[in-house]
Amino acid sequence: MGGRAFSLQHLDLTGSNIITPKDIAVSTVATVSQLLSAGPEKFLNVDLDDFSKLTQTLQNFSLHEESNKYLVQPNLAVQSFKGEPGTQQVQLTLFKGIINKSVGFVLYNSDHFFPSQNFTPSLNTKRRVFSANLFENGSDAMEVQFSVTPSDDPTMSLEDFACVFWSYSENDWSTEGCTKTKSFSGHAQCSCTPDQHEENFNLNKNFAVLMSFNINYQYSETLNWISIAGCSLSILGLAVTAVYQIATRKSRGCSPTLLLVNICLSMMIFYLLFIFGINNPVVHPKVAKVSTENLVLVSDYHQYSDEGPCTAFTAMIHYFLLATFTWNTLYGINVFLLFKTTTGTPPWFPKVSPAVGWGFPAIIVGISMGATYRVNKPLDYRQEEFCWLAFLDPKQNFDMRKPMFWGFLLPLVIMLIFNMAILLHFSQNTCKTVPDLNRYLLF
């Protein structure tokens, strides 16, 4: 593959008497294509120098027009042609000219051979790389132009892009000598000019367009009058219940009254927050804001910095909903203690209950926000469509690392299991006391 054409006078398994350079070229491209079909995790332990040697060998390999005039495999394409003297423009889809100077192209269907430390992909997008190579180091080739059409996925829209080439000295993408423009048709257009005074910048380059996308979120609609009316009636009912519990507290004791009033209070605040804060007041447009600077992007997934009160509403809804379930669990514990002791609720319980009822949710919310929320990445904590905890990754799959799971569902399941255990305990003890009830219980 290093530029020497040779043939093997041997009988192969297909019945042909001669293995030609063309056969070797086809086998080589097919083998590299199979390597690219492996998942990115398979390349984690590969030395970067091995990637460099492989891609540079493919660059030289693409210049041998007699072996690979047109070779295509599922994940790799190699093409070479001869251009006439003074050729200024080359289009990959159409080649013309007399045989004089070799020009080669390599198209990679993925960027597995170009592991970047600066650009971290997180979306399931195609990231193709193409290599343009000239047999002579192109002192007269002053500019390389190419354009890429962004993904037509209706769930995403282009936010920004960068025109880059692979720097073998830095083992990463570089924008030096490249500029970008965005055409009216939506194409990402790039122009890269080799620096005649820089030894490392010549026409033998691997080019790419790094793109950053926005998710086209379907923002939730405003609550209709049925939802608002239902929540309002619930608030009214809870307020009446709380007032009644306070007014009749002398006849029922202070501890249950404290628990019931706090349950009603947390639920009332939750309903109010739901009515006025569940909808995100900031709606981002689906229009690309392509920057004028050509800088290497950090990710293909763009997140807007936090704007508006949505994060605050998410945290408060999270807090008061957890508080509601926490106070319900404390009420179950209170009933358990009443049945287990003959002297009634222990005197320490009314003192501990407020600290647990309001403190436990605060701890969970604080840990959730501290671990996931950043001003420039608010969607690690909350959703964009409405003001509630995040639970999907950028590929729209349920992610157990998001706060919806461990910051809400997990504590909720633990409290529900605890309440269910208390219910089963009392059901079993009641059936032992009244044997006739056994036939109504199925364990």
Helices and strands as residue ranges (DSSP letters): E 8-9, E 18-19, H 21-36, G 40-43, H 48-61, E 70-73, E 76-83, E 101-108, E 129-134, E 144-148, E 156-167, E 172-174, E 178-182, E 188-192, E 205-215, H 225-247, G 249-251, H 254-277, H 310-340, H 349-372, G 378-380, H 403-404, I 405-409, H 410-433, G 435-440
